[in-house]
Amino acid sequence: MALVLDKRPGEPPAARKEEPQRPSTNPRFKPLDMPELEFTPGLAKEMEPYYERVKHVIPSIEWPFFAPYIKAINDLKKQRNAVLLAHNYMTPEIFHCVGDIMGDSLHLAKEAARADADVIVQCGVHFMAETSKILSPEKTVLIPDSRAGCSLAEGITGADVRALRAKHPGVPVVTYVNTTADVKAESDICCTSSNAVQVVESLGTPEVIMIPDQYLAMNVAAQTNVKIHTYAGSCEVHERFTPEELRAYREDDPNIVIIAHPECPPDVVKEADFSGSTSAMINWVKVNKPKRVVMVTECSMSDNVAAETPEVEFVRPCNLCPHMKRITLPNILESLVYMREEVTVDPALAARARLAVERMINLPV
């Protein structure tokens, strides 16, 4: 059973004030000259292997614009000793052509911590860059656009978590990794969409507070006997899907396969043939190779999986994350040239947040 609590009326991500781009304060990194961005016959030949990766999802007419940026970014990564993290919701030219580590937010942060790099470029949203900084405090973390927010992460604060604890004394707090460092620091343990049931049951308590995604918590509650108190947060992409929309796909093609992310409302998940985290959805498609599939999640993930599974036809309910789409090849390049925009987390806050993340990471598999 999931008990939904009131949500704090917070400022939506779209209302974030635009901040001036700031150079890194790290004296090791000086701005460089902007490289030439001309699509020459020689560059076209050099970039053929990259286009081969994405030719099923990027029209050839668009490639002359993308290719010079991809070349320049990959060269600059070597010069800066940088690793570029590409979330599953990045567009294909970013995900497949400049990403060094690809996947969900926690996978990116964990792998970046292991990487022998001085710089992390986070191609995702702001809370992901914070998580990377929490797990790699010694590295410089950049996000190409500091305005890349998240409705879920920005809908709750550390003060809200303290209020929930006061309302439910002694009840542990399980926090989705899609949250700010401030919220993680007030939590007992973090979870992902793939391990949420395991994390909830690992605490050995009859009830937990699970924040901030109410739909993920409701879907977890259906799989456990632990009583779950949750907070009325949601992802603005996944909450837009409806069961009626999914039934319409089936009416059009009774053989279509529907797979959904657990951030979707429970009635949407119930209509799906499979529900799982972003990595679980991707693996399911690669293993099962359905003839036609609907991935009920952010639209670009379908493009990225389609690039690797051209034999599968993807029917795309195109719900885009406007915040993820703030990250582009031009601002990735600017980030590396001018070493902006740097993400920092107060060390004391980061230490507390790191405990919650590490408790999850250290759970037995």
LUMPARO-554900 format. One record per residue: x, y, z of N, C-alpha, C, O in turn. Coordinates in steps of 0.001 Angstrom, whole numbers, plus 500000, padded with zeros to 6 digits. Atoms other than C-alpha are relative to their C-alpha. Layout:
N
XYZXYZXYZXYZ/...
END
This chain:
365
500847498803500000500000500000500000500878501241500000501850501318500752/499233498751500042501311503446499128499122501140500482497998501315500010/500728498857499453500216506491501088500637501271499473501798501549499774/499441498810500644500668509737499131499827501218500892498723501521501344/499999498806499173501586512834501093499962501236499111500128501139497895/500079498755500762501253516460500043501361500374499441502398500114500051/498784499528500646503804517908497691500210501474500298499262502258500309/499673498591499810505578521154498419499843500728498668500327500240497647/500136499253501254504623523779495818501330500634499619501649501742500050/498666499506500346508056524195494281500037500674498650499075500602497885/499812499326501275509374526188491364500279498961498934501202498164499102/499761500992501039509136524127488165501316500259499297501803501389499286/498710499811500656512338523511486202499974501075498937500957501797498767/500057499020501086511136525690483323500125501424500509500444502336499747/499959498644499456511049528664485683501366500370500566501543501461501107/498681499692499475514704528428486647500569501215499278500433501351498062/499423498794500593516470531704486076501260499632499222502069498814499663/498796500226500777519078531726483369501175500668500699501123501843501065/498815499479499338522506532128484906501092500224498971501182499480497995/498899499796500931525516533553483144500985498844500062501250498300501134/499027501071500040528013530956482014501259500446500742501754501556500547/498833499657499188530939530863484414501149499065499662500931497863499517/498861500875500245534447529571483700500360499231501262500006499630502371/499548500769498851535963526928485925500944500832500862501727501632500348/499080499324499089537747528241488999501302499213500153502223499665500833/498824500848499901540302525443488627501118500574499128500960500658497910/498933499364500772543623527052487586500692499057499018501438499514498152/499346500948500908544731523837485817499465500103498586500135499688497641/500665500020501300542320524472482940499802501408499464499034502195500018/500134498692500621542679527492480711499118499878498754499115498836498098/500811500033501225540242528391477914500876499789498773502021500237498729/499307500256501255541266527244474449499304500752498870498228501320499056/500644499410501173540548528581470987498933499041499478499099497823499539/501049500819500584537338527361469369500521499349498718501035500049497845/499494500664501208538246524729466746499162500333498765498025500792498877/500719499826501263537265525001463080498890498953499910499058497818500355/501150500901500095533889523440462324499518499907498560498353500172498260/500329500095501421533995522871458577499882498543499598500719497721499970/500212501370500472532625519721456941500696499843498651500124500158497607/499190500168501204535369518909454419499911498556499509499472497680500254/499981501389500479535709515814452201500853499090500887500494497937501128/499146500797499122538550514634454452499309499653501309499407498527501796/500730500253498761536416515027457575498867499006499753498609498131500579/501087500930500326533527513245455866500509498564499990499849497664500508/499418501344500044535786510253455226500365499515501402500086498372501763/499595500369498637537181510278458778498819499644500883498928498783501756/501154500176499118533718510405460320499035498918499531497994498716500155/500881501064500493532195507564458276499671498936501046498516498519501133/500337501024498993532518505013461142498985500500501029498182499717501535/500968499452499048530565507347463432498601500032499387497612499709500045/501325499957500623527776507820460920499421498598499846498205498413499896/500468501383500119527591504065460464499220499582501247498291498779501156/500675500345498745526512503844464136498571500552500051497699499960500689/501265499292499804523581506223463722499201500199498716498207500925498712/500637499726501291522569506058460060498528499592499970497761500095499150/501401500425499976519300504315460947499095501025500666497876500970500505/500832499050499248518146507233463117500331501465499732499599502345500185/499648498617500342519922510372461776500018500141498485500802499463497821/500010499804501451519089511569458244501355500502499492502035501265500177/498697499621500553522128512023455998500127501510499824501229502053499882/499942498550500195521187515659455411500430500740501267500926501863501188/499622499363498733521808516408459124501464499744500361502039500487501157/498665500422499574525209514700459343501078501068499784501947501207500644/498951498972500171527327517564457847500029501038501110501072501645501350/499989499082498855526240519740460790500599499314501222501413499909501929/499552500695498788526894517117463478501487499626499954502194499761500953/498665500612500081530179515668462207501133500898500488501969500423501256/498890499178499507532502518680462782499996500151501522501057500179502144/500077499911498538531241519017466362500480498710500655501206498743501649/499602501288499427531713515312467033501519499849499954502136499434500935/498546500052500138535280515443465714500676500910501027501609500486501710/499377499040499090536117518554467765499854499565501456500802499679502233/500235500431498615534566517193470979500886498813500343501496498786501412/499173501178499710536358513851470725501474500352500095502202499760500891/498603499551499889539676515608470128500228500728501319501252500516501969/499845499236498768539128517948473080499951499110501244500613499405502239/500031500923498860538285515066475418501396499467500294501788499347501455/498631500492499807541794513724474860500885501103500581501693500854501476/499178498883499548543344517153475380499728500343501462500650500690502201/500387499658498624541440517745478633500054498800500938499805498943502135/500112501247499228541703514115479817498611499922500635498456499774501847/501394499957499565537916514186480008499268498738499605499581498108498595/500912501091500326535289511470480099498604500598499879498189501396500720/501311499434500246531858512247478682498934498955500328498920497857499771/501075500878499570528820510699480365498739500337499216498284501481499237/501186499766500827525809510292478068498831499189500540498836497960500477/501195500679499491522452509491479643499190499413498854499276499876497717/500821500670501012520034507208477796499058500950499259498627500646498148/500942499072500619517829510231477038500678501046499123500007501932498595/499326499114500929520495512076475069499647499617498560499302498468498283/500265500283501404519966512378471320501119499127499420502231499131499948/499038500999500487521771509754469174501375500538499636502375499855499853/498685499480500372524534512039467882500881500239501223502107500210501119/499255499879498748525543512637471518500257498622500582501395498274500895/499912501299499328524829509180472915501000499065499313501855498469499969/499189500987500719526525507136470186501309500536499457502198499752499125/498839499461500711529144509536468830501006500746500870502170500859500487/499027499349499116530708511447471747499989499408501414500890499690502204/500067500593498663529636509457474823501095498963500219501347498130499349/499022501016499611532356507455476585499361498950500898499659497759500806/500754500885499110530077505993479242498530500325499790498122501481499905/501412499791500290526407505519478436499155499161500944499535498050501316/500882500769499137523510504463480634499137500888500866498929502064500567/500832499216499082521304505542483521500895500817500931502117500671500915/499242498998499251522347508209486002500986499391500983502123499853501083/499097500584499006523816505978488711501151499256499325502295499347499771/498935500699500727525736503803486239501050500995499513502250500736499607/499069498985500489527265506937484749500912500493501114502126500588500934/499220499463498888528372508279488123500992498968500537502136499306500842/499125501056499482529805504941489293501174499752499062502314499628499510/498936500264500954531771504357486102500948501198499876502151501023499682/499150498818500054533028507944486037500971500033501171502110500479501026/499127500036498824534423507469489550501178499055499781502259499257500335/498932500972500278536451504521488241500926500470498879502046499977498751/499254499586501191537663506347485125501247500803500364501246501585501314/498760499246499821541209507692484893499883501291499203500440501423498113/500256498736500694540100511198483972500075501141501001499814500958502191/499987498802499164540545514711485318498656500727499956498273501415500903/501225499243500237537268516026483917498860499045499665499036498090498908/501231500704500344533725514637483813499067501003499342498768502048499921/501011499181500663531321516149481287498683499244500082498525498184499476/501279500677499744527785515268482376498968500420498968498464501542499004/501054499752500980525388515035479446498724499350500525498419498191500246/501216500428499325522180514746481405499396501226500646499347502293500034/500561498858499290520551516972484002500789500253501283501677499481501642/499135499481498950521866518840487020500205499029501158501321498911501664/499807500899498862521197516262489753500982498887499661501664498375500549/499054501027500417523208513739487722501434500502500145502322499764500571/498661499416499836526192516091487670500375500068501477501526499830501842/499738499998498554525848516490491447500399498602500481501335498456501266/499684501370499581525854512704491876501400499617499555502131498958500295/498641500267500470528990512462489757501028500691500882502074500116501183/499073499279499121530658515104491935500064499349501372501134499285501978/500032500672498701529554513296495103500903498770499989501631498523500951/499210501227500079531202510067493924501410500234499468502257499346499563/498666499664500512534212511822492321500392501404500454500563502291499617/499759498638499501534991514807494576501301500617499504501441501840499488/498710499481500434538533515110493242500001500424498532500964501034498068/500050499700501423537425515522489622499199501271499734498319501642500511/500767498840500444536175518605487814498796499496499222498949498753498252/501239500437500651532536518061486802499375501187499280499140502236499880/500624498959500810531023520116483987498640499528499502498449498344499225/501263500273500679527466520293482699499852501058498909499966502248499201/500013499028501093527058521929479279498967501113500135499164502199499589/500993498952499758523933523841480372499501499856501423498821498881501746/500349500100498578523410524548484067498506500108500239498036499824501341/501450499891499845519701525175483435499288498661499782498067498584499917/500602501311500256519129521487482629499535499404501327500297498732502023/500552500437498721516866520708485568499205498720499885499376497962498930/500799501223499963514397517956486461498798500256500887498956500649502043/501207499741499214510784518255487610499965499153501258499489499603502300/500017500905498852511230515286489926500978500463501077500619500566502250/498976499606499032514466516419491564499710501358500615500002501580501790/500203498647499507513402520041491896498693500179500758498395501269501246/501265499920499285510049519222493466500087499672501474499062499637502154/499841500351498592511512518296496869501338500532500500502307500599499745/498774499465499395514124519741499250500350499215501260499566498394501735/499613500613498737516032518606502294499049500347501122498774499512501984/500975499594498978513595520591504440498732499164499921498131498844500946/501180500855500156510738518544502990500240498619500605499348498032501218/499677501316499433512512515341503983499962500058501525499461499136502169/500033499866498542512962516596507538498559500078500506498246499555501576/501411499922499606509239517401507671499341498625499949498513498302500800/500540501358500093508404513859506535500471499150501180499701498365501736/499484500748498839510650512422509250499250500397501274498946499547502111/500729499545498814508880514553511850498592499422500026498053499137501096/501357500544500082505528513262510638499977498491500234498977497941500695/499910501458499847506715509628510701501281499654500770502233499146500177/498776500215499225509257509335513555500489498556499910499713497609500039/499391501318500015511647506431513227499842499233498706500402498144498579/500196500700501276510553505484509691501145500382499051501363501567498798/498858499675500869513568505205507350499565500599498667498461500355498180/500273499309501263513758507281504185500817499362498877502047499327498921/499392500533501222514471505609500838499837501052498916498719501457498596/500030498896500960515388508204498234500483499549498627501557498963498490/499652500273501391515414507761494467501254500794499645501419501925500101/498770499292500370518773508688492942499709501259499183500568502132499066/500378498812500771516906511233490793499623501147500935498501501653500893/500219498951499004517253513829493559501287500805500176502364500379499759/498839499150499766519568516645494590500842499474501164500403498622501937/499111500369498897522506516273496959499369500362501342499531499633502320/500669499546498783520497518200499568499018498952500517498949498704501721/500976501024499617517785515517499565500692498689500354500323498041501334/499265501233499693520205512576499444500624500084501393500663499093502122/499330499815498712521989514038502492499063499787501179499520499477502279/500980500180498921518770513807504542499418498592500017498495498310500782/500593501325500196518127510193503527500818498902500664501991499083500988/499296501156499443518991506787504943500700499198498923501810498707499132/499441500814501077519605505033501629499362500437498691498219500892498668/500533499690501323519177505639497915499540498723499305499843497615499748/500407501132500827517579503401495308499947500449498551499946501644498256/500254499747501408517227503131491550498670499353499646498078498656500470/501252500640500404514178502069489584500163498496499866499174497765499940/499792501443500154515777498637489099500157499270501334499827498088501429/499765500701498727516672497896492742499102500496501128499351500177502291/500816499368498959513914499799494592499358498991500944499349499206502156/500627501013499138512111496683495869501049499395500928500800499225502121/498927500569499184515392495188497077500418500955501117500608500537502259/499588499016499001516365498412498858498949500128501094499289500124502277/501080499868499023512968498784500556499989498801500961499863498970502174/500067501200499155513022495194501814501287499768500790501274499068501803/498728500190499291516699495358502854500006500662501369500797500285502233/500008499261498738515830497734505692499362499207501132499591499513502302/500597500859498980513809495080507518499006500702500904498836500317502060/500981499246499206511179497560508700498605499813499395498486499544498199/501359500200500528507372497311508374499525501122499103498571500945498345/500394498883500849507159500717506700501212500859499674502185500896500426/498940499080500412509357503182504834499359501241499385498207501216498952/500347498817500785509136506686503407500805499891498711502030499778498751/499301500118501279509952506491499685499715501237499167498565501525498837/500151498711500663510575509746497851500913500088498770501862499312498657/501171499133500065510046511631495636498946499526499007497856500095498960/500906500375501091508388509736492744498845499142500512499043497990500896/501154500716499471504887508725493787499659498761499179499205497759499731/500373501135500841504388506409490806500983498846500149500578497685500195/499025501057499734507628504513491296499680499331501333499727498105501442/500319500550498678506664504095494965498733499140499950498680498083500578/501227500794500123503156502883494053500275498671499303499733497636499689/499664501238500710504615500354491614500832499066500872500704497846500775/499243500818499044507060499174494297499059499416501053499191498252501433/500937500453498971504239498945496846499203498786499552498813497956500374/500738501146500535502460496478494558500822498714500010500297497629499762/499109501167500049505481494159494810500570499626501366501412498733501458/499460500268498668506148494179498557498908500145501054497888500797500831/500931499860498873504362493843501888500368501171500905499656501453501869/499596498844499212506245496859503281499049501153499709498758501446498549/500862498829500155503953499832503880500851501184499563501864501494500189/499195498928500580505191502750501783499263501330500071498150501475499567/500476498617500012504631506431502483500783500718498917502009500618498871/499278499305501053505453508558499484499560501446499905498664501903500615/500144498558500175505523512137498325499491500219498581499870499482497671/500674499849501297503502513490495410500866500661498942500476501661498339/499146499542501084506408514038493047499824499096498790499343497969498911/500099500820501205506523512810489473500893500563498910501292501727498945/499239499595501182508483512924486233499016500537498969498047499861498624/500950499375500926506787515277483790499923499280498664498956499467497925/500055500800501224507644512942480901499122498777500213498182498545499454/500692501284499808506377509648482339498556500159500471497719499304500181/501360499846499508503273511031484017499004500337498893497795500253499104/500900499631501102501877512120480622499418498784499274498422498909498563/500524501187500663501379508550479405498693499559500665498515499726501872/501288500455499471497879507091479804499721498576499533500237498154498498/500362501356500455496425503562479635499205500030498701499321499115497885/500781499893501235494045504737476899500932500084498781500652499504497732/499023499880501082497052505664474756500582498637499651500730498302498475/499419501319500244498545502196475183498981499047499377499322498251498502/501036500867500587495251500459474423499770500342498529499452499467497724/500159499596501401495024502475471209501085499367499124500815498981497987/498943500680500752498394501055470108499630498538499754499856498011498664/500371501420500145497089497527470722498849499827499016498812498852498266/501117500082500948493889498210468790500515500131498568500003499484497655/499404499815501322496000499355465852500791498764499578500779498387498406/499194501195500291498287496292466096499978499086501224500719499325502177/500112500898498841497315493432468475501310499286500357501460498794501476/498733500698499754500829491963468144501101500914500525502211500453500790/498968499075499537502671495082469284500371499703501448499521499290502236/499510500222498640504794494773472441500206501359500664500783502268500068/499895498730499271504636497532475057500825499783501258500513498907502065/499186500062498785507324498046477700500056501390500611500200502385499900/500179498706499325507088500794480309500982500172501154501391499206501798/499150499651498866509282502563482838499138500111501263498006500589501186/500809499934498770508125502306486495499768501396500563499108501533501593/500407498635499637508011506111486772498644500351499398498092501412499688/501339499791500559504778505789484776498948499672501063499228498902501981/501075500344499065501445505688486666499695498507499978499853497862498941/500262501441499918500446502198487852499023499473498957499184498344498492/500947500493500997497507501965485429500647499897498623500192499119497785/499235500118501240499981502524482566500880498750500049500936497980499091/499153501184499831502387499903483902499180498719499858499646497735499284/500878501176500075499469497467484207499679499633498554499488498456498248/500309500247501408498777497825480471501201499466499220501041498962498108/498783500372500722502391497026479539500268498497500088499789497815500994/499570501402499987503863493626478678501210499799500903501446498699501401/498808500069499148507025494422480641500234501382500572500005502385499896/499633498727499383508081497136483069501353499847500674501606498864501370/498684500062499377511605497893484156500750501300499831500290502213499146/499147498818500069514362500451484545500468500225498563500230499391497689/499524499724501355515966502074481516500916498885499504500772498432498369/499093501076500426518723499437481424499251498698499780499560497952498850/500788501229500157516195496623481904499182500038498712499062499025498023/500769499863501240514042497966479047500895499777498781500518499077497841/499068500143501120517051498200476737500404498541499830500386498012498718/499589501411500073518226494687477588498863499119499512499086498175498755/501149500803500405514710493311477129499841500034498481499618499000497851/500131499871501454514538494669473570501123499251499292500872498534498324/498862500642500650518031493436472684499917498481500070500316497796499128/500105501454499839517330489933474016498803499432499241498922498415498558/501237500543500567513740489483472813499757500406498545499063499706497808/500118499527501383513948491485469569498568499884499455498337499185498469/501370500050500514510193491997469143499912500644498618500730501494498267/500148499431501339508965492802465648499662501477500080500264502290499377/500376498594499794507281496049466795499889500236501497499338499406502220/499993499731498571507696497678470186499722501473500271500111502345499494/500165498648499474506585500764472082500767500073501315500492499307502239/499284499776498751509024501977474733499358501211500673499497502343500208/500753498942499327506929503992477174500940500717500961500979500446502161/499007499223499254509609506403478302500396501185499129499717501481498146/499549498842500771511546509427477005500364499581498576500964498528498359/499975500371501410511567509471473215501400499648499477501540498711498691/498671500228500567515320509615472543500555498630500342501415498119499625/499502501323499670515901506318474297499632499006498904500424498119498586/500386500865501112513959504595471510500957500180498822501349499202498185/499055499754501086516235506265468957501334499317500263501919498715499363/498698500580499678519349505098470783499990498479499932500964497871499490/500102501464500087518148501500471059499794499589498546500339498577498104/500247500311501410516912501555467452501293500006499193501440499222498254/498723499948500712520424502490466287500753498684500118501521498323499226/499295501260499762521664499189467750499174498771499628499711497667499539/500870501127500351518668497018466810499150500380498789497935500531498913/500740499538501188517703498017463242498914499032499544498028499412498778/501012500981500398515665494821462851498688500164500763497682499553500402/501196499760499202513160496049465470499356501307499552500038502319499392/500722498777500345510479498556464474499505500657501286498802500030502079/500390499257498805509961501212467157498853500951499668498960501791498775/501109499057500088506605502954467477500226501005501120500233500632502293/499519499027499025507495506197469226498904500935500498498478501829499766/500850498970499381505089507970471572500923501115500492501493501010501578/498851499107499823507310511025471464499798501013501122499463502172500874/499955499103498848507359512489474962501462500331500275502212499491500773/498615499572499814510600514454475104500182500674501349499264501321501854/499647499251498795512314515728478241500633501319499551501729501313498991/499450498725500483512823519450477545501299500384500687502089501148500132/498800499656499237515553519662480188501209499229499477502298499790499361/498932500769500626517644516833478721500402500629498664501577500639498298/499727499478501333517324518505475333500723501337500033501063501873498978/499136498816499905519153521575476641501453499637499673502245500506499311/498628500432500270522319519512476171500130499725498500499415498888497949/499810500099501445523557519852472576501486499871499684502337500148500530/498595500045500404526751519256470636500682501368500114501801501430500623/499324498701499858527485523027470442500328500364501440501420500865501706/499633499586498641527244523563474202500909498984500695501592499338501656/498979500931499511529198520372474925501380500491499583502318500501500380/498718499491500495531968521773472766500425501246500773501579501349501189/499673498787499251531809525173474484500428499668501425501337500294501969/499651500402498641531929523456477867501454499550500079502168499897501020/498624500502499998535192521736476960501008501082499600502114501125500138/499082498935500431536747524745475201500245500993501136501385501363501416/499900498943498988536006527220477999499944499470501433499985500247502387/500078500654498678535779524709480903498857500596500830499072501096501934/501197499543499323532245525700481869498889499003499697498998498308498687/500372499396498736529780525190483567500363498984501096499889497849501044/499529500941498989531437523605486660498952499801501094498312500753501541/500950500360498949529279521805489221500769499664501262501669498824501240/499364500268498713530335521852492866498934499635501026497772500020500896/500875500380498893528801520367496008500776500244501290501928499827501412/499340499761498724529615521518499529500528498679500557499773497711500644/499411501278499565532014518858500901499267499340501164499133498116501181/500715500588498860530091518382504170498678499396499545498300498312499991/501252500523500546526813517956502281500270498764499150499542497775499233/499658501129500868528461515652499756500326498755500813499961497647500419/499646501156499167529826513419502538498759499303500526498706498073500553/501246500590499507526341512897503973499226499337498870498678498249499044/500701500580501146524821512307500540500688498724499529500030497766499123/499245501162500451527593509866499675499663498768500835499622497656500308/500355501134499130526664507685502660498741499304499510498677498076499476/501258500590500465523140507190501323500192499245498690499602498184498486/499736500674501272524422506309497856500808498722500236500499497676499665/499140501149499764527124503968499169499291498865500728499601497694500507/500771501055499350524689502121501420499258499158498957499154497939499090/500672500727501073522769501212498280501010499185499184500787498004498918/498994500672500821525887500355496251500535498757500704500827497753500054/499409501098499234527141498075499039499017498888500369499402497924501030/500947501083499745523945496001499245500429498737499245500920498836498120/499660501247500721524540492313498363499163499884498722497968500178498716/500705500159501287523638491612494745499177498720500012498512498404499026/
END
